[in-house]
């Protein structure tokens, strides 16, 4: 198998995401669920450092078993897709909370596929196929910005958007065994919806309109509210004056959205979270923070 490496070290920034809308439409015949979700990348990043090496290696973040490391699987699938042996040393430094609904592991894998895929000359549609084999959120992270995802979450459509938004995020001290599966099994027929709120929100944002907070929704909020730690965090946001607070993904992270940095800072100052929790302020990001460095390496190849 031919070898592939890079001409110089490459640092990638893998962004977190929030789900401005997440509606579950129903259960499919194949056992999966049909979803419609509006996701946005935000300015909270894991850092991936890639160095040329004699062979492939990856340093898994502390606390993440090798078998659960999506970046390792991404490298294996890139080798299969390209037919080349990757001579790269990859290290991931985590800042995105793990298993919080903010997309950390998916972003690491998607960001890596998007960057290395370009350097290998793999077309975007084939990168998408690789990403889809890893997880439903992974294809979204091939690019940055705002996107609708449908089907099981792997079918993504970019939503034109140039308005910057600000988020105040907190992660309750809550671990749910087999979280996503547990929450799906907790859903009742009344939890399913037609996706109209999320579709309408995507349309309005694509027209440059201010966010309509009444359209921000997440189907998983009802079953998550049965967990005291989650409920207490939601209530803290409400006491601070949040007009809407919802989980991101399957949680347990929660967020409120604001039009300006000043509004986000003022809200965070009023927020009295349960002991041990803290608020993070992040903004939406539209452009890919990695593309200029990828382009530089492409110019040297």
N, C-alpha and C positions, 0 to 999 in steps of 0.2 A: 504494500500500500504506500503511495507517495506521501511524503511528509509535508506538513505546513507549519510555519511559525510566523512571527511578526518581526518587523525590522527594529522596533523599539518598544519599550514598555508602554502600556496603555492603561489609563485609569478611566473607569466608567462610573457614572452616577446613576443608580437604579432608584427611580422615584416610587414613593408610596402612592396610593390612590384612595379616593373616597367614592362611595356610591351615592350620587345625588338622587337616584331613584332605583329601587330594586323591587320589581313586582314578579311574583310567581304565578304563572297563568294556569298551571295544572300539571298533572302527572301524565307522562307520555307512555305509549305502549311498550317502549323499551325499558321502562322502569326509571328513567331519568325524569327531571322536571323541565318544563318549558319556562324560560325566564325572559324578562326584558329588563335590562339594567342600563343606567346612564352612569358611566364612570369618568372620573377626572383625575389626572396625575397632579400631585402636589409636591411642594418643596421640602419634603422630608426624604432623605436618601440613605440607602446602603451604598457602600463604596466597594467596587470590584477592581482589583489590581491584577493585570495580566502581564506576564513577563515571558520572553522567549526562553525555551528550556530544551533539554535533550529529549524529554518525554512528557506525557500529560500527567499533571498532578493538580489536585485541588485541596485546599485547606478548608474544611467545613467549619462554620461558625460554632463557637462554644455552645453546647447544649443541643445541637442539632445532629441526630444520628446520621451516619453516612448514607444509610438506606433512604432517609427522608430528604436528602440534599438535592433539591431540584436543579441546582447548577451542575452537579455531577451528571445528572441524567441529560441535561441539555448538551453537555460536551459529547457524551456518548452518541446522542442522536445526530449531532452535527457531523461527527465522523462518518456515521452511516450514510447520511444524506450527501456528503461531499465525496466519499470514497477516499478520504485522506486522513492520515494519522496526525492528530494535533499535538505538536510539540510546544506546549504552553504550561506555565505554572500560574494557577489562578488562586487568589486569596479574596475572601469576602469579609468585609467589616460591617457588622450589623448596627444600624441605628433605628430602623423600623421595628417596632415591637413585633415579636413572633406570635403567630396564630391570633392576631387581633382583628382581622378583617380589613387590614390596610394593604394587603397584597405583597408583603415583603418577599417571601420566597418566590412567588410568581414573577414579581418584578425582576429579581435577580436572574431568573432563568430567561425571561423574555428579553431583558436588556442584553444579556450575553448572546442570545441567538441573533438578535438584531445586529449587533456589532460584528461578531465573528462571521455571521452569515454574509454580511456585505463584503468582508475581507476575503471570504472564500468564493465570492461571486455567485452565491445562492440567490435566486430570484425571490422577491418578497412573498409570492404565493407559496413557494416551497418552504420558506421560513415559517409561514403561518401553519403549514401542515406539521412541521416539526414541533412548533409550540403547542399545537392542539393535542399532541400525544402526551403532553406533560400535565396540563390542567386547563380548566375552563377559562381562567383569567389570563393565562400566559400570553395568548396572541395579542391582547390589548396592549401589552407592554413593549411590543415591537416598535411602537411609535409613542409619542407623547401628545397629550391634549385631552380633548373631550370626545367620547365615543359611546354609541349605543351598541350593546351586545345582546344578541338574541339566541334562540335555540337553547342549547345547554350553556350558553355564555361564550362560545368560541367564535360565533359569527359577528364580527365587529364592523361598524360603519362610523367613520370619523364624522363628527359634528362641527361645522365651521363655527369658530368662537374666538373672539379677541378681547373679551371682558375679563379682567382679573378679579378673582374672588378670594376671600380670606376665610380660613377655617380655624376654629378652636376645637381641639381634639383632646379627649381623655380616654384612658384605657382602664376600666375597672379591674380589680384584682379578682379575676374569675377564670377558672379553667374548667371547660366542659369536655369530658371524655368523648372523643369522636364527634366533635362539635357540629360540623356541618350535617352529618348524617342524623345526629340526634335532633337537630332543629327541623330538618325536613320531615322526620317521622312525627314531630309534634304538631305539624300543620293540620288544620281542619279545613273542611270544604269552604267555610266562610272566609278563610284567609286568601283564597285565590282571587285574582282580579283580572281585568282585561288589558292591562298595560297602558290605558289611556292617559293616566297622570304622567307617567314617565315619557310617553311619546309627546305629550303636549309641552312638557318642560324642555325636552330636547329641541322641539320646534321653536319655542320662544327664545331660547338661548342662541340658536342659530341665526335669529333675526337681530341679535344684539340687545335684547330686552333685559332689564334687571331680573334677577331670579325671583320667581314667585314661590315663596316658601311654603305655601299651601300645597304645592305639587310635590314637594320633597317627601318621599315615603320609603319604607322598607318593610316588606312582609314579615321578616324575622323579628320585628320589634315585639309583637304580642307574645310569642313563646319566650323571648329573652326576658320579658318583664316578670316572669315567674322566678327569676334568680335575684335574690335580695341585693347582691353587690351591683348588678346592672341597674336595678330599679333605683337604688340610692343615688347612683351617678346621674341618671336621667333627672331625678327630682332636684339634684343640686343645680343642674343647668336651668331647670325651670324656675327655681327660686332666684337665680341670678338674672332672670328676665328673658331667657331664650324664647323666641317666637316658635322655633321648631328645633327639636333635637332628635336625631335618629342614629341607629347603629350604621357602621360601614360594613358592607358585606354581611357575613354571619356573626359580626361582632367578635368580642364584646366592646370594641372601641365605639365611642359615640362622638358626634360632632354637631356643631352649629355653624352656619355659614353667614358671612357678613360682606357688605359691599366695599368696605374700606379697612385698611390696617388699623386706623384709629378706633373704629367701632369694635374690632376684634380685641384690641388691647384693653379697652374700657370694660368689655364684657369679662375678659379673663381676670381683670382686677377685682370684679365683683364675685367671681366664682369661688365658692367655698366647698371644695371637694372633700370626700371622705379621707380620713387619715391615710397617708402614704401615697396618694395620687397627686398628679400634677397635670397642668394643662400645657399643650403644645400649640403654638400658632404657626400655621403654614399657609402658603398662597397657592393658587392654581398655577400651573406652568403649561405653556403652549408649545414652545419650541424644544426640540431635542437637545439636552445639555451635552450630548456626546458626539454629535455629528461632525463638528469641526475637527476633533481629534481623529475620528475614523477617516475623514477625508484626507487628513495629512498622511496617515499611513497608506491609504490607497494611492496617493500621489508618489509614494516611495517604492511601491511594489512594481 
